[in-house]
Amino acid sequence: MKNNKTNARTYKWRGIVIANHELYSPNTSKHNSNKETNRLTREAICTALVFLIQEQPFSKISITDIVKRAGVSRTAYYNNYSSKQEILVDLVDSLIFEINQRLLPYTNELTGKAKEPEKFISVLFEVIFKQRDIYRALQSAKFDYVILDCLNEMMLSNAHDPTDESRYRVYFKAGALYNAISKWIHSDFAISTTEMTRISLHIYHTPMSQE
């Protein structure tokens, strides 16, 4: 029976290449049951790591700490992850997936551009605020820069203009969004999502020559 395999992402963390696990989905009820069990296990482990990072530095967290907080066995842990960094990869993927899904209705399918800029930006900040614990955990683990890579990838995948100018326009916008989001989180959300949307829209519609 043929397996349906998802694409695996690969990231670098302090010079180490990390690949998340490839998931296989043959059409068997037993496999589907195992897949659901693994999904729940991975969710428990990810949640445990997010909470642990709020209590101590990422480098100090042990596998024992994680499995105890997650309520899973070491065997279950190693069936899903081979390192703490792979958990960070899952956290990044879950954050980017939600951003992508929430923004899809406000993105022009033909051009890849925001067809409703105000709603697009507003929803982006809403998702970041909702998932702020994940973002903070990634920041604490010095892994949040991967989000910029994912934003670049996501925005480039929606861009249909192959020119260098178009590509660097994406890098410019993604970098600006990433920096604004990071500073907003560092400020402990000193201003509301509504105000962040207003500020971003004002900048978006103001040519640099007029600033």
C-alpha positions in Angstrom: 0.0 0.0 0.0 1.3 3.4 -1.0 2.1 5.9 1.8 1.1 9.6 1.5 4.0 11.5 2.9 4.0 15.2 4.0 6.8 17.5 3.2 9.3 17.9 6.0 10.7 21.3 7.0 14.4 21.7 7.8 15.8 24.5 10.0 19.1 25.5 11.4 19.5 26.1 15.1 23.0 27.4 16.2 24.5 25.7 13.2 22.7 22.4 13.7 20.3 21.2 11.0 17.0 20.1 12.5 14.3 18.4 10.5 10.8 17.8 11.8 9.4 14.3 11.4 7.8 13.2 8.2 4.3 11.8 8.8 3.0 8.8 6.8 -0.7 8.2 6.3 -1.5 4.8 4.9 -5.2 4.0 4.7 -5.4 1.7 7.7 -7.5 2.3 10.8 -4.7 1.1 13.1 -2.3 3.6 11.6 -4.9 6.4 11.9 -5.4 5.5 15.6 -1.6 5.6 16.2 -1.4 8.9 14.3 -4.0 10.5 16.5 -2.2 9.2 19.6 1.1 10.6 18.4 -0.6 13.9 17.6 -2.0 14.2 21.2 1.4 13.2 22.6 3.1 15.9 20.6 0.6 18.5 21.6 1.1 17.6 25.3 4.9 17.8 24.9 4.8 21.1 23.0 2.4 22.6 25.7 4.7 21.3 28.5 7.8 22.9 26.9 6.0 26.3 26.5 5.1 26.3 30.2 8.6 25.2 31.3 10.2 27.9 29.3 8.2 30.4 31.3 9.8 29.0 34.5 13.4 28.5 33.5 15.9 28.9 30.7 15.5 26.6 27.7 19.1 25.3 28.2 18.2 24.1 31.7 15.1 22.1 30.8 15.7 18.4 30.7 13.8 15.6 28.9 12.7 14.4 32.4 11.2 17.8 33.1 9.3 17.7 29.8 7.9 14.2 30.1 6.8 14.8 33.7 5.0 18.1 32.8 3.5 16.5 29.7 2.4 13.4 31.5 3.9 11.0 29.0 6.5 8.3 29.1 10.1 8.7 27.9 9.4 6.1 25.3 6.4 8.2 24.0 8.7 11.2 23.9 11.4 9.5 21.9 8.9 8.0 19.5 8.1 11.6 18.5 11.2 13.7 19.1 14.9 13.2 19.2 15.7 16.6 20.7 14.2 19.6 22.4 14.9 21.6 19.3 12.5 19.4 17.3 9.8 20.5 19.7 10.6 24.1 18.8 10.2 23.2 15.1 6.7 21.9 15.8 5.9 25.2 17.7 7.0 27.3 14.7 5.0 25.1 12.3 1.9 25.4 14.4 2.2 29.1 14.7 2.9 29.7 11.0 0.1 27.2 10.0 -2.5 29.2 12.0 -1.3 32.5 10.6 -1.5 31.1 7.0 -4.9 29.6 7.5 -6.4 32.7 9.1 -4.9 35.1 6.5 -5.9 33.0 3.5 -9.4 34.6 3.1 -7.8 38.0 2.9 -5.2 37.1 0.3 -5.7 37.5 -3.5 -5.2 34.0 -4.9 -3.9 35.3 -8.2 -1.4 38.0 -7.0 -0.7 36.8 -3.5 -1.3 40.3 -2.2 -3.6 41.3 0.6 -7.0 42.1 -0.9 -8.2 43.6 2.4 -5.1 45.1 4.0 -6.8 46.3 7.1 -8.4 42.9 7.9 -5.2 41.1 6.8 -3.0 43.1 9.3 -5.6 43.0 12.0 -6.0 39.2 11.8 -2.2 38.8 11.9 -1.9 40.7 15.1 -4.8 38.9 16.6 -3.2 35.5 15.9 0.1 36.6 17.4 -1.6 37.9 20.5 -3.6 34.7 20.9 -0.4 32.6 20.5 1.8 34.9 22.5 3.0 32.2 24.9 4.4 30.2 21.9 6.1 33.2 20.5 7.6 34.1 23.8 8.8 30.6 24.3 10.5 30.7 20.9 12.1 34.0 21.8 13.4 32.6 25.1 14.9 29.7 23.2 16.5 32.0 20.6 14.5 30.2 18.0 12.1 33.0 17.0 14.3 34.1 14.0 12.9 31.0 12.2 9.5 32.7 12.1 11.1 35.3 9.8 12.2 32.5 7.5 8.7 31.1 7.5 7.1 34.5 6.9 9.4 34.9 3.9 8.6 31.5 2.6 4.8 31.9 3.1 4.7 35.3 1.4 7.0 34.2 -1.5 4.7 31.2 -2.1 1.8 33.6 -2.6 3.8 35.9 -4.9 3.5 35.1 -8.6 5.9 37.8 -9.9 9.3 36.1 -10.4 11.3 39.3 -10.6 14.1 40.2 -8.2 12.2 43.4 -7.3 9.2 41.4 -6.3 11.2 39.0 -4.2 13.0 41.7 -2.3 9.7 43.6 -1.8 8.5 40.5 0.0 11.7 40.3 2.1 11.3 44.0 3.0 7.7 43.6 4.1 8.3 40.4 6.0 11.2 41.9 7.8 9.2 44.9 8.8 6.3 42.8 10.1 8.7 40.5 12.0 10.4 43.5 13.7 7.2 45.2 14.6 5.7 42.0 16.0 8.9 41.3 18.0 9.0 44.8 19.5 5.3 44.6 20.3 5.8 41.4 22.2 8.8 42.8 24.0 6.7 45.7 25.1 4.3 43.2 26.7 1.6 44.3 24.3 1.7 47.9 25.6 -0.8 48.9 22.8 -3.8 47.0 21.5 -4.2 45.0 18.4 -6.4 47.7 17.0 -3.8 50.4 17.6 -1.1 48.2 16.1 -3.3 47.7 13.0 -3.8 51.5 12.7 -0.1 52.2 13.0 0.8 49.5 10.5 -1.8 50.6 8.0 -0.5 54.2 8.2 3.0 53.1 7.5 1.8 50.8 4.8 0.1 53.6 2.9 2.8 56.2 3.5 5.7 56.3 0.9 9.1 56.3 2.5 9.8 59.6 0.6 7.1 61.3 2.6 8.2 60.2 6.1 
